[in-house]
Amino acid sequence: MSKQNQQSLMKTVTATVALLAGLAGAGSVTADTRQQLLRCDDTNLEDGPYGQYYGMDFYGTDEICGGDTLDKGSIGVLANRFIRVRLDNANTDPFVLYEVYYVSIADDPATDKTMVGNLMTDCNGDAKGMLKDMTRPVDIFLGSPVNIKMRVGDENAGFFFFYSRGPYGWTDDGSCRPTTFNTSDGTRHGTFNNPPLWEGDPGFDLIQFVSGYATK
C-alpha cells in the first residue's frame, strides 16, 4: 500500500473509530452514542484504499461514491442496542429506500459487511427512527428495531455505510404520502420491487453516506 493510501486509511479510521467505542468492552455501559453522517463524496474514501483497492477490485472503478444529497445526518446507538438514524434532505427524489451496513474496523467492506437494517425517506428526503429489517413499506411500523449487539457481537468497533435501493413509491396528487408503491402488489403490504444491492452478488456498490466526523 502506498504512503498516500496509508495516510488516507488512517484518516478514515481516526474519523470513525469512536463511533462504537461503547461497544468495545462495554459491559454494563448503556450510554447513547451519536455521530455525524457524511456524504461519501465529501470524504476521502475514493482517494484511499476503499476506492483504489476495494472499488477497483469489486466494482471495477475507484468512483465508489453515489450522488445523493444530504443537508444533515446522524447515526447512533440507543441504550447500547438499537440504531437510531436521522437524515435531512437525503435525496432530491422522495420516498427512497436505504439499506445500511456495518463494517468492523480493518474488515473488508465488500465481503465482511453486516446488514443492520433499512429506512425510508418521506416526500422531503427526510427520515428519522430506528433501523429495522424491512421487506415491505408497512414494516416501518410493524418491524422490530435491529439490535446491533445481536448482529455484530458484544465487543466491536466500526462504522456504517448507507446504500440506496431506489424509490419505494411515488405520489401523483402532490401529497407527502405515496399513492403508488413499488411493491409486488402495488400496496404498502407487498414486498419491495427494489433491486437488491450488487445485483445479488457480494461485490461493492456505490456508497451514499458514511458515519464519521467532520470539523466543518
N, C-alpha and C positions, 0 to 999 in steps of 0.2 A: 504494500500500500504506500502511495506517495506521501510525502510530508504534508502536502496540501490537504489530502483526504484524511490523514490522521488528525490534523487540526480541525477539519470540518466535523469529523465524528466526535471529537472531544467537545466541540461547541454544542452539538446536538445532545450528547449525553448530559453535559452540565445543565442544559436548559430543561431537561426532562426528568433527571434522576430524583428530584424532590417530590414528584407527583404522588407516589405511593410509598413514601418513606414510612408512613404509619403502618403499612402492611408488613414491612420487614421487621420481624421480631416484635410485632405489635402487642402480642399478649392481650391484656385486658384494655388496651387503649381504644377509646371509641370516639376520639376527636374527629370532626369532619375535616375534609380536605377540599380545596378548590384551586384550580389552575386555569390559566388562560387557554383558549383555543385560538390557534393562529392559522391563517390561510397558508397552505403549503407553498404557494408562490411567494409568500413573504418570508420564507425561511431559506436556509442554505442546503436543504435536502438534495436538490438536484445537483449541486456543486460537489457534494461529498460522495461517500461510498454508496449511499442509497441510490443515487442516480447513476453514478459511474459503474457500479457493480451490479446491484440488485436490479436496477431499472433495465440496464442493457441485457442482463442475463435472463430475466424473467419476462420483461415487457418488450424488449427489442429497441428501446430508446432511453436516453437519460432524462427525457422530459416526462417526469413521473407525477407532476402536479396537475390537478384539474383546475378549472377556471371559475368555480363557484365563488360568489361574493360572500363577504362576512363582515358586517359592521362591528360586531362584538360577540364573543362567545366564551363559555366557561364549561369546565367539566370537573367533577369532584366525587368523592366517596362519602356517602352519608351513613353515619353510625357504623363506620368501618365495614359496610356490607353493600349498600345499594349505590348505583352510579347515577348521579344527577347531572343533567346537561341543560344548557341554555344556549340557544342560537338566535341572533338578531340579524335579520336580512341575510339569511344564509344562501339565498338563491334568487335570481331575478324571476324564476318561474315559481308559481305557487304549488303547494301540495306535492312535495318531493319526499321520497323515502330514502333515508340514510341508514347505512349499516356500519357498525363500529367494531373495531378490532383492537385488542390489547396485545402489545409486543413487549416481552420482558427484555430488559437491557442486555445487549450482546447477542440476543437471539436473531435469527434470520426472519425478517419481516414478511417474506414470501411464503415460507414453509412452516414457521413456528408460531404464527399468529393464532390468537384465540378470539372467536366471535363473542362479543359481550352484549349484543343487543341492537335494537333498531329504534329509530324515532322518525316522526313525520312532521314536516313543517306545515304551517297554515297558509292562508292566502297571501300573507305578507312575508313569507320566508322565515317565520319565527317558529321556534319550538322551545318547550320548557317542560321538564319532567324527568322521570326515571327511565333508564334504558330497559326495554323489555324485548323478549323474543316475539317477533311479530310475523305472522304469515298472512294475516288479514287486517284490513283497516280497523275493524272493530276491536282488535287486540290492544289498541291504545287504551281502551277502557277495561277490557277483560283480562289482559295479560298480567302475569306476575312480574315484578321487578327482578332483574338479574342480580344474583348475589355474587359479587366478584370473587370472594374467597372460595366459593364453590367451583368457580371456573379456573382460577389460576393458583389456588393454594393459599395457605396462611402467611407464608413468608415470600414476598416477591416485590420487585420494584420494576417499573416500566412506564410505558406511555401508550397513548391511544392514537389510532389512525381512523379517520372518517372517510367513507366512500359513498358516493351517490349511486342509487339504483334507478333514478329517474322518477317521473311523476306517478303517483298512485291514484290520481283523479284529476278531473277538470270541472270547471263551472261555466255555465252558459247564461246565467241570469245575473251576473255581477255580484253575487253574494260571496261571503267569505267561507262558504261551505261547498265542497264538491257536489255537483249534481250528477256527475257520471264518475264511476270508479273503474280504474284499470285493474279489474279483477276477473276471475273465472266466470262469474255470473252477472257482473256489472253492478253489484251491490257491495256495501261495506262488509258483508258477511262472506263474500267469496275470497278465494286465495289470490294473492298478488300475481299479476301477469308480468311484473317487472323482471327483466332478465337477471339471472344470477351473476354475481361478480366473476370476473375472469372466465366467463362462459363455461363455468363448471370446472375449470382447470385450477390447479393450485398456484398459478403464477401471480404476477404483480400487476395490479391495476392502478389507475390514476388516483392519487391521494388528494382529497379536498381540504381537510383540516387536520392539524396535529396538536396534541397537548404540548405546552411549553411555556416559556416566559420571554417576554419582550420588554425592553426598558422604555420603549416609546409610549 
